[in-house]
Amino acid sequence: MLRTEHVARITGLSASTLTKLRLTGGGPHYIKLGRTVVYDPADIEAWLSANRRSSTSASLRDHSGPPHSDANRKAGRSAERS
């Protein structure tokens, strides 16, 4: 099992980014052991493979679901205010 700091070094992401991904989703699967967060190396490899791209124009929608547009966010906010 790997701690957040080790995964940050492997992926090139900051520990803070990994923390945010745990809250918002989209990051690698993790395991909570009490207050400690650990990652299975196989899950890190799978997540890295799933995020592999062949060009900068590759659509994220193909891999992560529907995009969140400004129009969708604004529509959601106006519905909440009503």
N, C-alpha and C positions, 0 to 999 in steps of 0.2 A: 504494500500500500504506500501511496505517495502523499505527502502533505502539500498544502496549497503552494508554499514557497518553491518546492521542487517542481511542481507542475508549471508554475510561472516561468521558471528557467527553461523547461523543456519546450514550452509553447511560444515563448517570447512575449507573453502577455504579463501584465502586472498582477500581483496578488489581489489588488483592488478590483481589477477587471474581472477576475475569476469570481470574486465575492459578488459583484453585481450580476454576473451571469447566473449565479446560483439563485438570486432573487428574481430575475426576469425570465429565466429560461434561455435555452439556446447554447448553453455551455455543456461541458462533458458531465456525464453522470457522476455522482459523488455519494459518499457514505458518511452518515453522521454517527460517530461513536461518542455518545455523551455530548460534550461541547466541542469535540475535535472533528474536523472535516478531513476525510482522506479520499483519495481517488485510486481506483484499480487501474494499473498500467494498461490493461486491455481496453478499458473504457476510453482512456486518453488516445490510444492508437485509433480506435474506431471513430472517435470524434474528429480527430485530425484527418482521417481518410474521408469522412463524410463531408468535410469542408474543403476538400481539394478542388481547385479550379484550373482550367486549362487556359483561361484568358481573363483579363480584367472586365470584359463585357459579359461574362457568364452571369446569367440571372440568378440572384439570390432566391427568387421566388421558386425556382426549380428545387431548392433544397430546404427552405425554411418556412414554407407556407405562404399565405397571402401577404402582400406588402401592406404596411400601415401608412396610408397617405394622409396628407394634411386635411383633405376633405373629409375623410372618415373620422379623424380625430375631432374636427370642428363639429361635424354632425352629432357625434357622441356627446360633446359638451353642451350643445344647444338642447339636446334631448334631456340631459340631466337637469338643466335649468328650468325646463317646462314643468 
